[in-house]
Structures are given as structure tokens and as C-alpha cells.
Amino acid sequence: MTTAQSFRLSIYSDAAALGGAEVNLSRVLEGLPNSIQVTIVGVDDDVVDWLRSHRPSAQALTIPAIENRTDLRGLSRHRSTFSRLDADVLQFNLSSASSCQWAMFMASFVRGPKRVAIENSPMGVWSGTSAKLKRFTSSRLAAHVAVGDRTGRMIEESSGLPTGSIETIYHGVPDVGHAIVERGPEPTLLTVARHDPVKGIDFLLDAFALVPAPARLVLIGDGTETDNLKAQRAELGLDDRVEFRPLPWDERAADVMWAYDGLVLPSRLEGFPVTIAEAMLAGLPVVATDVGSVSEAVIPGETGWIVEPENPTALAEAILDLLSDPERAKAMGGNARRAAESRFTMEATIAAYMSLYERIL
């Protein structure tokens, strides 16, 4: 008998590299009850293997990606694969509104499984054709979920979907640790993000040039823009106050957050960034840009500061406000911790997923 505690769940990802959507998924895989039979399907061996490492009991399958709508062999292969899986629930993990679009299209013609889409980013569809495809596949879902309310509304608007058709499950995070951290006595802020233009680190550096010494900034992460960002740091005369620190995928930045005075997230685009939830659990006040569903976590004057994206002056003012009153900032961090404990834990996330599965099954 199929129940929400015991069923066959197949999860599909078309990611070719690890990102926030895959981190979110890995934590759900770890937290779901062992009675659920999970199969992970993807188009990249490294991504599939990494996801499976978070649920060793899962079956794993890699198939070639669908190149485009003329890739008849790829389309057919996906449909036959989804049929053979014989899943009760077929779940698609989307990194943008147009992710998995052709796979979801082919799954629409497979009888049996309840289809679920998880939207991890407010990034809209790529084209008018993608919007039409989005509307077709979304109308055939048993559940359509986003990682935040505002993220869901943005996807509905960009794709022409009915308002309120996408529900919300916040992606929680495991509690944070207290790893050993070496840092000086200077006020020190933290940013955790891959070095990609969408993360806005370039204008964070511009903002930090307006923040006087001895304040320091640690940038945890790496990526394609690292060299350009280091050159910008040098041009701004920040070499002695801004530290670049890479972080392997098997280590958690969350475990070092406790040692810093605040988190800054200067993104141009986000869904619901787990980095903010981690910082809140670590008891840090947060300075962030008003993108995606960030404002659903960061409450101005209570847990941090919200500024408009791509505005170095506004970002610098918020940072200066944080640094000018350490006691107030610490109180905000305490508020953040309490808010995160009630809303953004993995226990809350898994409970929400189990409620969804119970409903659709």
C-alpha cells in the first residue's frame, strides 16, 4: 500500500554543476524517512554521484541531457526512462523557471506518477516558447512549489501562470556548528557566495571601499569571477582588508559563521538563499539586497537591513549602521536566531514535504 511514509520517489535534476538548488535537494534527501524508496535521475555523473552521497540507499541513474526540442532521441529516452522508473511521485528540481522543461514535457505523457516541480530561483523563463511550455507542464502537476512566496509570484508573473498556483516550502538548514576560526580583533563581516556576477560581489567591494578601516571583510567561495574580483580589490586599495577564502564542497561555511559580526549578501538575483538562514541560525544580523524571497527572512530593524540591489552607497550605509552599534547588532542576531529556529530548520522543511506527499498521494 502506497502512503506518504512509504512510496517510490524519483527526483530529476538537469544541473550540469553543483549550485544552491542541488544543496537544497541534498538536505531534503538526507532528511526524508528511510521508508521512502528514492531514485536520483540526472544528466551529469558528478552531480548525481554527489546527490547520492547524501542518501546512499538511493538508486542513481544518469542519462544524456535533452539538447533541444529537435532532439527526438533524447526526448524519447526521457519518456521511456520515466516510464520504467514506475514512481509514485516524480519530482523535478529546477534551478530556474526553464530548467527541466523538456523532461517535464515528456513526463506529462507518462501515466502513473504524481508530478511535482520545485522552483529554487525567481529567474524567469527564457523565451515565449518556454513560457508556453511552462504553462502546459505546470497545468499537469500535482504540486508546484517555490522556496519563497515572492519567488513563486515572480515565476507566476513571468510565465503567465495563475496567481497563487505555486505554494511555498522554505528550504531549511541543519543547525550550525562552532568550528575553530582565527580572526583578529577588528570588526569583521562575512559573505558566502560563489563568484558569479549574479551574486553582486563586485558592488559589495565598491561599497566596502566606503567603509573605513579597521573593518574587514571575508569572502568565502570561489568561481569564474575570482580573478576579476581580486583585481577590483587591488584597484580599490582593499588588499589588506578583504580576504578571499575558498571553501570545498564537503565543508560547511555555516560552521564558521558564529565567529563574525554579520553576514552581507549583495546579490542581484536570488530565490531563498540558504546562506541567510544559516547566518540567522548562527545568530548573525544580516545585510542583504531586496531580491527574491530575502525579505521573507530579513526583517529591517529586527533581524537586519534590506537595501536595493546594485547600490553600493546604500549597502555601505547599512554596513556602517551595523558596525556603529555592536550591541544593537548583537540583539538583532539573537532575534534572527529565534526566527530561524521557528521557520528555517530542516525539521520544518521535511515536515512540509511529508505533508505535501500525503496530500497528493
C-alpha positions in Angstrom: 0.0 0.0 0.0 1.4 3.4 -1.0 1.4 6.0 1.8 3.2 9.2 2.5 5.6 7.3 4.7 6.3 4.5 2.2 6.3 5.2 -1.5 8.6 5.4 -4.6 10.1 8.8 -5.2 12.1 9.7 -8.3 13.9 13.0 -8.3 15.2 14.6 -11.6 17.8 17.3 -12.0 19.2 18.7 -15.2 22.0 20.5 -13.4 25.5 20.2 -15.0 27.2 21.6 -11.9 26.6 22.0 -8.2 24.7 25.0 -7.0 22.2 26.2 -4.4 19.4 24.1 -5.9 21.4 21.0 -5.5 22.5 21.8 -1.9 18.8 22.3 -1.1 17.9 19.0 -2.6 20.8 17.2 -0.9 19.5 18.2 2.5 16.0 17.0 1.7 17.4 13.7 0.5 19.2 13.3 3.9 16.1 14.2 5.9 13.3 12.1 4.2 12.3 8.9 6.1 14.2 5.8 5.1 11.0 4.1 4.2 10.7 6.2 1.1 12.4 4.5 -1.9 14.4 7.2 -3.7 15.8 7.2 -7.2 18.0 10.1 -8.3 18.0 10.8 -12.1 20.2 13.4 -13.7 22.3 14.3 -16.7 25.7 14.8 -15.1 27.6 12.0 -13.4 29.3 14.2 -10.8 26.1 15.9 -9.8 24.2 12.6 -9.5 27.0 11.0 -7.5 27.2 14.0 -5.2 23.5 13.9 -4.5 23.5 10.2 -3.9 26.3 10.6 -1.4 23.7 12.3 0.8 21.4 9.3 0.6 23.5 6.2 0.0 20.4 3.9 -0.1 19.1 5.7 -3.2 19.3 4.3 -6.7 21.0 6.5 -9.2 20.7 6.9 -12.9 22.4 9.3 -15.4 21.0 9.9 -18.9 22.2 12.3 -21.6 20.5 15.7 -21.4 17.9 16.7 -23.9 19.6 19.2 -26.2 16.5 21.0 -27.6 13.1 20.2 -29.0 14.6 18.7 -32.1 16.5 16.1 -30.1 13.9 13.4 -30.7 16.2 10.6 -29.4 16.7 12.5 -26.1 13.0 13.2 -25.7 12.1 9.6 -26.3 14.8 8.4 -24.0 13.5 10.5 -21.2 9.9 9.4 -21.6 10.9 5.7 -21.6 13.1 6.3 -18.6 10.3 7.9 -16.6 8.0 5.0 -17.6 10.5 2.4 -16.4 11.0 4.1 -13.0 7.5 3.2 -12.0 7.5 6.0 -9.4 4.6 7.1 -7.3 6.0 10.7 -7.2 8.2 12.2 -10.0 9.8 15.4 -8.6 11.7 17.9 -10.7 14.4 20.1 -9.1 14.6 23.4 -11.0 17.4 25.9 -10.8 15.5 28.4 -13.0 11.9 28.6 -14.4 13.0 27.0 -17.7 15.1 24.2 -16.1 13.9 20.6 -16.8 11.4 22.0 -19.3 11.6 19.2 -22.0 12.0 16.5 -19.4 8.8 17.7 -17.7 7.1 17.9 -21.0 7.9 14.2 -21.7 6.9 13.2 -18.2 3.5 14.7 -18.9 2.8 11.8 -21.2 3.7 9.1 -18.6 0.8 7.7 -16.7 1.0 6.9 -13.1 3.3 9.2 -11.1 2.2 12.4 -9.4 4.4 15.1 -10.8 5.9 17.8 -8.6 8.1 20.8 -9.5 10.4 22.6 -7.0 11.4 26.2 -8.1 14.6 27.3 -6.5 15.1 30.7 -8.3 12.9 33.6 -9.4 14.9 33.6 -12.7 12.2 33.8 -15.4 11.6 31.7 -18.5 14.0 32.1 -21.4 11.5 32.8 -24.2 7.9 32.9 -25.2 8.1 29.3 -26.2 9.5 28.4 -22.8 6.6 30.3 -21.2 4.0 28.3 -23.2 5.8 25.1 -22.3 5.8 26.2 -18.7 2.1 26.7 -18.7 1.5 23.3 -20.3 3.7 21.3 -17.9 2.6 23.3 -14.8 -1.1 22.5 -15.6 -0.3 18.8 -15.3 1.5 19.0 -11.9 0.1 17.5 -8.7 2.0 20.2 -6.8 4.1 23.3 -7.8 6.4 24.6 -5.1 8.8 27.5 -4.7 11.3 28.2 -2.0 9.6 31.5 -1.1 6.4 33.4 -1.6 7.8 36.2 -3.6 9.8 33.8 -5.7 6.6 31.9 -6.5 4.8 35.1 -7.5 7.7 36.2 -9.8 7.7 32.9 -11.6 3.9 33.0 -12.0 4.1 36.5 -13.5 7.0 35.8 -15.9 5.4 32.5 -17.1 1.8 33.6 -17.2 0.7 31.1 -14.5 -2.4 31.7 -12.3 -1.7 33.8 -9.3 -1.3 31.6 -6.2 -0.8 28.4 -8.2 2.7 28.0 -6.7 2.9 27.2 -3.0 5.8 27.7 -0.7 8.1 25.4 1.2 11.1 27.2 2.8 14.3 25.3 2.5 15.6 25.0 6.0 19.2 24.2 7.0 20.8 21.9 9.6 21.9 23.7 12.8 25.2 25.3 12.6 28.4 24.3 14.4 31.3 26.2 16.0 34.4 25.4 14.1 37.7 26.9 15.2 38.2 30.3 13.5 41.3 32.5 13.5 40.5 36.2 13.2 41.7 39.5 14.5 40.0 41.9 16.9 38.8 44.2 14.0 35.1 44.2 13.2 34.8 41.6 10.5 31.9 40.8 8.2 31.3 37.7 6.1 30.0 36.9 2.7 29.4 33.4 1.5 28.7 33.1 -2.3 30.1 31.7 -5.5 32.0 34.3 -7.5 29.4 34.9 -10.2 28.0 38.2 -11.5 24.6 37.4 -10.1 25.9 37.4 -6.6 26.9 41.1 -6.8 30.3 40.8 -5.0 31.6 43.4 -7.4 29.4 46.1 -6.0 30.0 44.9 -2.4 33.7 45.7 -3.0 32.7 49.1 -4.2 30.6 49.5 -1.0 33.3 48.3 1.3 35.7 50.9 -0.1 33.3 53.4 1.5 33.6 51.7 4.9 36.7 52.9 6.8 39.4 50.8 8.5 39.8 48.8 10.6 36.6 47.0 9.4 37.4 43.8 7.5 35.5 41.5 5.0 36.0 37.8 4.4 34.6 36.4 1.1 34.1 32.7 1.4 33.6 31.0 -2.0 35.2 30.9 -5.5 34.1 30.8 -9.1 34.6 32.2 -12.6 34.9 35.8 -11.4 37.5 35.3 -8.7 40.4 36.8 -10.7 38.4 39.8 -11.7 37.2 40.4 -8.2 40.8 40.2 -6.8 41.8 42.8 -9.4 39.0 45.0 -8.3 40.1 44.6 -4.7 43.6 45.8 -5.6 42.3 48.8 -7.6 40.2 49.9 -4.6 43.1 49.6 -2.2 41.4 46.8 -0.2 44.1 44.1 -0.3 44.8 44.4 3.4 41.1 44.4 4.5 39.3 42.0 2.2 40.2 38.3 2.3 39.3 35.7 -0.3 38.8 32.3 1.2 37.8 29.2 -0.9 35.6 26.6 0.6 35.5 22.9 -0.6 32.0 21.5 -1.2 32.5 19.0 1.6 32.9 21.8 4.2 30.2 24.0 5.7 30.7 27.7 5.8 27.8 27.8 8.3 30.1 26.3 10.9 32.4 29.3 10.9 29.7 32.0 10.8 29.4 32.3 14.6 32.8 34.0 14.7 31.9 37.0 12.6 29.9 40.2 13.3 27.4 40.0 10.4 26.6 38.5 7.0 26.4 40.6 3.9 24.6 39.1 0.8 24.7 41.6 -2.1 23.0 39.5 -4.8 21.4 40.8 -7.9 19.1 37.7 -8.0 18.1 35.0 -5.5 15.3 32.6 -4.7 15.5 32.0 -1.0 19.3 31.8 -0.1 20.1 29.2 2.4 23.1 31.3 3.4 20.8 33.8 5.1 19.0 31.0 7.0 22.4 29.6 8.1 23.6 33.1 9.3 20.4 33.6 11.2 20.8 30.2 12.9 24.4 31.3 13.8 23.0 34.4 15.5 24.2 36.9 12.9 22.5 40.1 11.8 22.1 40.2 8.0 22.6 42.9 5.4 21.0 41.8 2.1 19.6 43.1 -1.1 15.9 43.1 -1.7 15.8 40.3 -4.2 13.7 37.1 -4.5 12.3 36.0 -1.1 15.1 37.6 1.0 12.7 40.0 2.7 10.7 37.0 4.0 13.6 36.2 6.3 15.4 39.5 6.9 13.2 42.0 8.7 14.6 45.6 8.7 15.2 46.8 12.3 14.6 43.3 13.8 17.0 40.8 12.1 19.0 43.0 9.8 18.9 45.5 6.9 17.4 45.4 3.4 18.8 47.6 0.6 18.1 47.8 -3.1 20.4 45.8 -5.3 23.4 47.3 -7.2 23.5 50.4 -4.9 27.0 50.5 -3.3 26.2 53.7 -1.3 23.0 52.2 0.3 24.9 49.0 1.1 27.8 50.9 2.7 25.3 52.8 4.8 23.7 49.6 6.1 27.2 48.1 6.9 28.2 51.3 8.7 24.9 51.2 10.7 25.6 47.6 11.7 29.2 48.3 12.8 28.4 51.6 14.6 26.3 49.8 17.3 27.6 46.3 18.1 25.1 45.8 21.0 22.2 46.6 18.7 23.6 44.3 16.0 24.1 41.5 18.6 20.4 41.9 19.7 19.4 41.6 16.0 21.4 38.4 15.7 19.5 37.0 18.7 16.2 37.9 17.0 17.5 36.2 13.8 18.4 33.0 15.7 14.9 32.8 17.2 13.2 33.4 13.9 15.2 30.8 12.1 14.6 28.2 14.8 10.9 28.6 14.3 10.8 28.7 10.5 14.0 27.6 8.7 15.1 24.3 10.3 15.4 21.1 8.3 12.7 19.6 10.6 10.2 22.2 9.4 11.2 21.6 5.8 10.9 17.8 5.9 7.5 18.1 7.7 6.3 20.4 4.9 7.4 17.9 2.2 5.8 15.0 4.0 2.6 17.0 4.3 2.7 17.6 0.5 3.3 14.0 -0.3 0.5 12.9 2.0 -1.8 15.3 0.2 -1.0 14.3 -3.4 -0.9 10.6 -2.7 
